[in-house]
Amino acid sequence: MSPIGEESPERLLERFNQKFARSGQAISAFFAPGRVNLIGEYTDFTGGLVFPCAINQGTRLLIRPTHDHQYRFASTNFDLMAQLEHSEISQTYGDNWINYPLGVLDQFIRRGVQLDGFDCLYSGNVPNGAGLSSSASIEVVTAFALDQLLHTELPLLELVHIAQAAENDFVGMQCGIMDQFAVAFARSGNAMMLDCHTLEHRQVPLHLDGLAIVVSNTNQRRELNESAYNDRVHECSRALDLLAPVLGITHLGQLSPRQLDEQATQFAGDSVALMRARHIADENARVRAAVPALENGDMQAFGSLMNASHDSLRDLFEVSSGPLDHLVRLARMQPGVLGSRLTGAGFGGCTVSLMPESGVSGFIRQVGADYTAATGLTADFYTIQPGDGVRRLGLDTPT
C-alpha cells in the first residue's frame, strides 16, 4: 500500500519559520480531514441524501496573525508562495490552490469581519484532484482557524456555508454542501447520513467487524472545473424544470423512482435530463436502503447497493472513466469484495471498496498489478479509518 506522507509537527514548525520572518505572535495549528462518500453521489446539489465519512488524511494549517495587512500563503505541497495586499484578496489567481483560502477570506470580508494580516502554511496529505475533498479540507480549516483567531464565534454550520460559498462563488465549482459539511461535522468511527436540503443528519456507527474500507486512486488527474461537472448541475436543473409543475417538487431530492416512472413522458426530446433524473431518484433510494442495511449488519446488501450506485453513475450519469471502470471491475473480481464504486465527482479520481480486512494486502497486490497492465497507470491504495472533523491542534508557540 502506498501511504500518504505526513510531516511531523516539528518539521512543519521548522518550515514555517523558514518561509516567514519571526515575530512575537503565537503560531496556531488546525486540522481538517478529507472525506470519502460511501454512497449517495451527485445527490448533494439536488437536495438529496449522502453517506460520507471523514478520512484520516487531511490538511494542517499553521497560522499566525501579523497585523501588517499582508497575507502570506505557503504550502508544503506546492512551490508557489504568495504575498497579497488586503485589496488583492477578492480576486482569483488562475487555477491555483490559493484560491481556496482566498475564497474563505473573501467571505469573511463580505460579512463585515475586519482582517489585518496572516502568515499561513498549509500541509496536506489528501491526494489532489482525487475526489476526496482536498479543496473542502483547505476551505474548512481556513474558516475554522479564522473564526478561532478572530473570535467571531460563528456557528460551525455558518463556517460550512462560508466554505461552500468560497467554492461556489470564488472558485466557480457549483458543488453541493456535502464535502464541507462532512469535513466539519464528522465523528470518529462513524459515517454520516445527511439530508442536503434540510441539513438534518445523524451519525451512524461503522461497525465493520472484520471488514475494511479501501480507497483506490486511479491517478488519472481530473480537472473538475474543466470537466462536465457543472454541465450535470444544469442537466439536473432541466429535469427539475420539467417535473416541478406537475409534481410540485422544489428539488430533485424529493423525486421518487415511482414518480419518475409515472412522469417519464415529460422528458420527450430530452433523454439526457431523464437519465440524470433517473440516477438521482434511484441513488436517493439506495442511500435510504444502505443505511439500515449497515445498521442491521447486512454488509452484503450494502455492498450490492454500492455496486448499483457505480453502474448508475457510469451508465445514467455518465461521470465515470476508463480507469475508474477498470478499478471497479478488477475490485469486484477479487475474493470477498462486497462492493466497489467510484467516489466523488468522477471523471478520474478514486474508487471505494468494501472487503474483508484479511484480504486487503492481496487485493492491493493483485488489483494494482492488473490495473497497471490494463491502463499503464499506477494506482495508490489507502485503508480508511473514519475520523473526526475540523479541530484545533495542540500547538500555540510564540516564535
C-alpha positions in Angstrom: 0.0 0.0 0.0 1.3 3.5 -0.8 0.9 5.6 2.3 0.2 9.3 2.1 3.0 11.1 3.8 2.6 13.4 6.7 5.3 15.7 8.1 5.9 15.9 11.9 4.7 18.9 13.8 8.4 19.8 14.5 9.2 19.7 10.8 6.2 21.9 10.0 7.2 24.5 12.6 10.7 24.5 11.0 9.2 25.0 7.6 7.0 27.8 8.9 10.0 29.6 10.3 12.0 29.1 7.1 9.2 30.7 5.0 8.1 33.6 7.2 10.0 36.1 9.3 10.0 35.5 13.0 7.7 37.6 15.2 6.4 37.6 18.8 3.0 36.4 17.7 1.8 32.8 18.5 1.6 30.2 15.8 -1.7 28.2 16.0 -2.3 24.9 14.3 -5.6 23.4 12.9 -6.6 20.3 11.1 -9.5 19.4 8.7 -9.9 15.9 7.2 -10.7 14.9 3.7 -13.8 12.7 3.2 -14.9 9.6 1.3 -18.5 9.2 0.3 -19.7 5.6 0.8 -22.9 6.0 -1.2 -25.1 8.9 -2.5 -23.2 10.5 -5.4 -24.3 13.7 -7.1 -27.3 13.9 -4.8 -26.0 16.7 -2.7 -26.6 19.6 -5.0 -30.1 18.2 -5.8 -31.0 18.3 -2.1 -30.8 14.5 -1.7 -29.2 12.1 0.7 -25.5 11.3 1.1 -23.5 9.0 3.4 -19.9 10.2 3.8 -17.3 9.8 6.5 -14.1 11.7 7.3 -10.8 10.0 6.5 -7.6 10.0 8.4 -5.8 12.2 5.9 -6.4 15.9 5.7 -4.9 19.4 5.8 -3.0 21.0 8.6 -2.8 24.8 8.8 -0.2 26.7 10.8 -1.3 30.3 11.0 -0.1 33.5 12.7 -1.6 36.9 12.9 0.7 39.6 11.5 -1.3 42.9 11.9 0.5 44.3 8.9 -2.4 44.0 6.4 -0.3 41.4 4.4 -1.5 37.9 3.6 1.2 35.3 3.0 0.4 31.8 1.8 2.7 28.9 1.5 2.3 25.1 1.2 4.5 22.1 1.7 2.7 20.6 -1.3 3.2 23.3 -3.9 6.1 25.6 -4.8 4.1 28.7 -5.1 4.3 31.2 -2.3 2.1 34.3 -2.4 2.1 37.6 -0.6 -1.0 39.7 -1.1 -2.3 43.1 -0.1 -5.7 43.4 1.5 -7.1 44.9 -1.7 -5.9 41.8 -3.6 -7.8 39.2 -1.6 -11.0 39.3 -3.6 -9.5 38.3 -7.0 -8.8 34.8 -8.2 -5.3 33.7 -9.3 -5.8 31.3 -12.3 -6.0 27.6 -11.5 -4.2 28.0 -8.2 -4.5 26.4 -4.8 -4.5 29.7 -3.0 -8.0 30.4 -4.5 -9.4 28.1 -1.8 -8.2 30.1 1.2 -8.7 33.4 -0.6 -12.3 32.5 -1.2 -12.8 32.0 2.5 -11.1 35.3 3.4 -13.4 37.0 0.8 -16.5 35.5 2.5 -15.3 36.8 5.9 -14.8 40.3 4.4 -18.3 40.2 2.8 -19.7 39.5 6.3 -18.0 42.6 7.7 -15.2 40.9 9.5 -12.1 43.0 9.9 -8.9 41.2 8.8 -5.4 42.6 9.3 -2.9 40.1 8.0 -1.8 36.4 8.5 1.0 34.1 7.7 -0.4 30.7 6.6 1.4 27.4 5.9 -0.8 24.6 4.6 0.3 20.9 4.6 -2.0 18.4 3.1 -1.8 14.6 2.6 -5.1 14.2 0.7 -4.3 13.5 -2.9 -5.3 16.5 -5.1 -8.0 16.0 -7.7 -8.8 12.5 -6.4 -12.4 13.1 -5.2 -11.5 13.0 -1.5 -12.3 16.7 -0.8 -8.8 18.2 -0.6 -10.3 21.6 -1.5 -13.1 21.4 1.1 -10.4 20.4 3.7 -8.5 23.6 2.9 -11.6 25.8 2.9 -13.0 24.4 6.2 -9.7 24.5 8.1 -9.2 28.1 6.9 -12.7 29.2 8.0 -12.4 27.4 11.4 -9.0 28.9 12.0 -10.1 32.5 11.2 -13.1 32.1 13.4 -11.0 30.9 16.3 -8.3 33.6 15.9 -10.6 36.5 15.2 -13.1 35.4 17.9 -16.1 35.8 15.6 -17.8 32.9 17.3 -19.7 31.8 14.3 -21.7 28.5 14.5 -19.9 25.6 12.8 -22.8 25.4 10.3 -22.1 29.0 9.3 -18.4 28.1 8.7 -19.6 25.3 6.4 -21.7 27.8 4.4 -18.7 30.1 4.2 -16.5 27.3 2.9 -19.2 26.2 0.4 -19.7 29.8 -0.8 -15.9 30.1 -1.4 -16.1 27.0 -3.7 -19.3 28.1 -5.5 -18.8 31.9 -5.8 -15.0 32.3 -5.8 -13.6 29.1 -7.3 -16.5 28.6 -9.6 -17.4 25.0 -8.7 -21.2 24.5 -8.2 -20.8 21.8 -5.6 -23.4 20.9 -3.0 -22.8 21.1 0.7 -21.8 17.5 1.4 -18.0 17.9 1.3 -17.7 20.9 3.6 -20.4 19.6 5.9 -18.7 16.2 6.3 -15.3 17.8 6.8 -16.7 19.9 9.6 -19.2 17.6 11.4 -17.6 14.1 11.0 -17.2 12.0 14.1 -14.6 9.3 14.6 -15.8 5.7 13.9 -19.0 7.0 12.2 -20.4 7.8 8.8 -23.0 10.5 8.5 -26.4 10.3 6.8 -27.1 13.8 5.6 -30.1 15.3 4.0 -28.6 18.0 1.9 -31.8 20.0 1.7 -32.8 20.2 5.3 -29.3 19.5 6.6 -30.7 17.1 9.1 -28.0 14.5 9.8 -27.2 11.6 12.1 -24.0 9.8 12.9 -24.1 6.1 12.1 -21.5 3.9 13.7 -19.4 1.9 11.2 -19.2 -1.5 12.9 -17.1 -3.1 10.2 -16.5 -6.3 12.2 -13.5 -7.6 10.2 -14.2 -5.6 7.0 -12.1 -2.8 5.6 -12.9 0.3 3.5 -10.2 0.7 0.8 -9.9 3.7 -1.4 -8.1 3.1 -4.7 -6.7 6.2 -6.6 -6.7 5.9 -10.4 -4.0 8.6 -10.5 -6.0 9.8 -13.5 -6.0 13.5 -12.5 -9.3 15.2 -13.0 -9.6 18.9 -13.6 -13.1 19.3 -12.3 -13.7 22.9 -13.5 -12.8 21.7 -17.0 -14.9 18.6 -16.7 -18.6 18.1 -17.2 -19.5 18.6 -13.5 -21.2 21.9 -14.0 -23.0 20.5 -17.0 -24.5 17.9 -14.7 -25.8 20.6 -12.5 -27.6 22.3 -15.5 -29.0 19.0 -16.7 -30.5 18.3 -13.3 -31.9 21.8 -13.3 -33.6 21.0 -16.7 -35.1 17.8 -15.2 -36.5 19.8 -12.2 -37.9 22.4 -14.6 -39.9 19.7 -16.4 -41.1 17.9 -13.2 -41.8 20.8 -10.8 -45.0 22.0 -12.5 -46.6 18.5 -12.4 -45.2 17.2 -9.1 -45.0 20.3 -7.1 -41.4 19.5 -6.0 -38.8 22.1 -5.3 -35.7 20.0 -5.7 -34.9 16.6 -7.3 -34.1 15.1 -3.9 -37.8 14.9 -3.4 -38.3 12.7 -6.5 -39.0 9.0 -6.0 -38.4 6.3 -8.7 -42.1 5.7 -8.9 -42.9 9.3 -9.5 -40.3 9.4 -12.3 -41.8 6.3 -13.9 -45.2 8.0 -13.9 -43.9 11.3 -15.4 -41.3 9.9 -17.9 -43.4 11.4 -20.8 -42.5 14.9 -19.5 -39.0 14.3 -20.9 -40.0 13.9 -24.5 -37.0 15.1 -26.6 -34.7 15.4 -23.5 -33.4 11.8 -22.9 -30.3 13.2 -21.2 -32.3 15.0 -18.5 -34.3 11.8 -18.0 -31.2 9.8 -17.4 -29.9 12.3 -14.9 -33.2 12.4 -13.0 -33.3 8.5 -13.0 -29.9 8.4 -11.3 -30.8 11.0 -8.7 -34.1 9.2 -7.8 -32.5 5.8 -7.7 -29.5 7.0 -5.8 -31.5 8.5 -3.0 -33.5 5.3 -2.7 -30.1 3.4 -2.5 -29.0 5.6 0.4 -32.3 5.1 2.2 -31.7 1.3 1.9 -28.0 1.3 2.5 -28.0 2.9 6.0 -30.4 0.4 7.6 -28.6 -2.4 5.9 -25.4 -1.2 7.6 -27.1 -0.8 10.9 -28.5 -4.3 10.7 -25.2 -5.8 9.8 -26.2 -6.8 6.3 -23.0 -5.8 4.6 -23.8 -8.0 1.6 -26.8 -5.8 0.8 -24.7 -2.6 1.5 -22.1 -3.8 -1.0 -24.7 -4.6 -3.6 -26.0 -1.1 -3.3 -22.5 0.3 -3.8 -22.2 -1.7 -7.0 -25.6 -0.5 -8.3 -24.5 3.1 -7.5 -21.4 2.8 -9.6 -23.3 1.2 -12.5 -25.8 4.1 -12.4 -23.0 6.7 -12.3 -21.4 5.1 -15.3 -24.5 4.5 -17.4 -27.1 7.1 -16.4 -25.0 10.0 -15.1 -22.0 9.3 -17.3 -19.3 10.6 -14.9 -17.1 7.5 -14.8 -13.9 7.0 -16.8 -12.0 4.1 -18.3 -9.5 3.9 -15.4 -12.3 4.1 -12.8 -14.3 1.3 -14.5 -11.1 -0.8 -14.7 -10.5 -0.4 -11.0 -14.1 -1.2 -10.1 -14.2 -4.3 -12.4 -10.9 -5.6 -11.0 -12.1 -5.0 -7.4 -15.3 -6.9 -7.9 -13.3 -9.9 -9.2 -11.3 -10.2 -6.0 -12.3 -12.8 -3.4 -14.6 -11.4 -0.7 -15.1 -8.0 -2.1 -18.7 -7.0 -1.3 -18.9 -3.8 -3.3 -16.9 -1.2 -5.2 -17.9 2.1 -6.8 -16.4 5.4 -7.8 -16.5 8.1 -5.1 -16.5 11.8 -5.6 -17.4 13.6 -8.8 -15.8 11.0 -11.1 -14.0 11.8 -14.4 -11.0 10.2 -12.7 -10.1 10.2 -9.0 -10.9 7.3 -6.7 -13.0 4.2 -6.0 -14.1 2.9 -2.7 -14.4 -0.8 -2.0 -15.7 -2.9 0.9 -13.8 -6.1 1.6 -12.5 -8.4 4.3 -9.7 -6.9 6.3 -7.7 -10.1 5.9 -7.8 -9.7 2.1 -6.5 -6.1 1.8 -2.9 -6.9 1.1 -3.8 -9.4 -1.6 -6.3 -7.0 -3.1 -3.8 -4.3 -3.4 -1.2 -6.5 -4.9 -3.5 -8.1 -7.5 -5.6 -5.1 -8.4 -2.6 -2.9 -8.6 -0.7 -5.2 -10.9 -3.8 -5.8 -13.2 -4.7 -2.1 -13.3 -1.2 -1.2 -14.4 -1.2 -3.9 -17.1 -4.6 -2.6 -18.4 -4.1 1.1 -18.2 -0.3 1.9 -17.9 -1.2 3.8 -14.7 -0.1 3.0 -11.2 -2.9 3.1 -8.6 -2.4 4.1 -5.0 -4.4 2.4 -2.2 -5.4 3.7 1.2 -7.2 1.9 4.0 -9.6 4.4 5.6 -10.1 4.9 9.3 -13.2 7.2 9.8 -12.0 10.2 11.8 -13.2 13.4 13.4 -14.0 16.7 11.7 -12.2 20.0 11.8 -10.4 20.8 15.0 -7.6 22.8 16.7 -4.3 21.1 17.3 -2.1 21.4 20.4 0.3 24.0 19.1 0.4 27.6 20.2 4.1 28.6 20.3 5.4 32.2 20.1 8.4 32.2 17.9 
